[in-house]
């Protein structure tokens, strides 16, 4: 799992630049961008527990099979159980690593968790608090290497739903090759380029939502 120090330093490297980019972009449109970055969008306990249990049972089966086929002289039951328990516990804690989780958890499950967390973040940070309901959440989840863009109803009334899924997939691919900061910038630029003219700036064009990057450990 990523450390808090890494997470904080990572954010600091592009925080100011992103804030300026959001503010500059919002002068050209009535859209309000809300960038959120999360360390993870789930704990994936079920998968960690399941594979640890399977490993425990598999180790016991191997020990018993070795005894049954005469590969070992005797079957020290308590020793075999203790060794299997220690190994499975070690695997359970090791599975908290993002590298191991990406191997254990199907990509579809990752995306489902990210989608749910993004919707919760939309409510938590009150992205709906704009006069014309033109707030857009840009949510990046570090562990899952996923990007989710969630727009308020004033935006989705004019933009086809399929566009948001395509945009999220495109940004996620971009995120796999670049930094989170680049992905945020790419998302804002893409939205301004494709839909900026559909949402021209209002007469007063107030900044209704903070331009700050929201940083969360885990959205729940």
C-alpha positions, 0 to 999 in steps of 0.5 A, a space after each residue: 500500500 502506498 504510504 501517506 508520505 508518498 501520497 502527500 508529496 505526490 500531490 504537492 508536486 502538481 497541486 499549485 499547477 493544477 489549481 491554476 489550470 482549473 481556475 484558468 479553464 473555468 474563466 472560459 466556461 460555466 463548467 466547474 471542475 472538482 479534482 479529487 485524488 484518492 489512494 484507493 477506492 476500496 479495501 478489497 478485504 474479501 479478495 485478500 481473505 479468500 486467497 489467503 484461505 485458499 492458500 492455507 487449505 492448499 498448503 494443508 492439502 499438499 502436506 497431507 498428500 505428501 504423507 499419503 503418497 509416502 513422500 514424508 515419513 509422518 504427518 506432523 499435523 500441528 506443525 503443518 497447520 502452524 506453518 500453513 497459518 503463518 504462511 497464509 497470514 503473511 500472504 494476507 498482509 502482503 496482499 495489501 500491496 497495490 502490486 499484489 492487489 492488481 494481480 488478485 482483483 479483477 479489473 472490472 471489480 476495481 472499476 466498480 469500486 472506483 465508480 461507487 467511490 466517485 459517486 460518494 465523492 460527488 456527494 461528499 464534496 457537494 459538486 452539485 452546489 452550483 446554480 446551473 448544476 454544471 459541476 464536474 468531478 474528476 476522480 483519480 484513484 491511485 491504487 486502481 490506476 483509474 479515472 472517473 468523470 462524474 458530471 451534474 445533471 446540468 451537464 449530462 442533459 446536453 452530453 451523451 452518457 456514453 461520452 463519460 465512459 469513453 472519456 474515463 477509459 481514455 484518461 485511465 489509459 493516459 494515467 498509466 503512462 503519465 502522472 495524476 497531475 497530467 491526467 487531471 490537466 488532460 481531462 480539463 483540456 478535453 472537456 473544454 475542447 469538446 464541450 466548452 462552447 456548449 457551456 459558455 461563461 455566465 455574465 458574472 461567472 462566479 467561482 462557485 466551487 473551490 479550485 483546490 485538489 481534494 485529497 482523500 485516503 479512502 472514500 466511504 
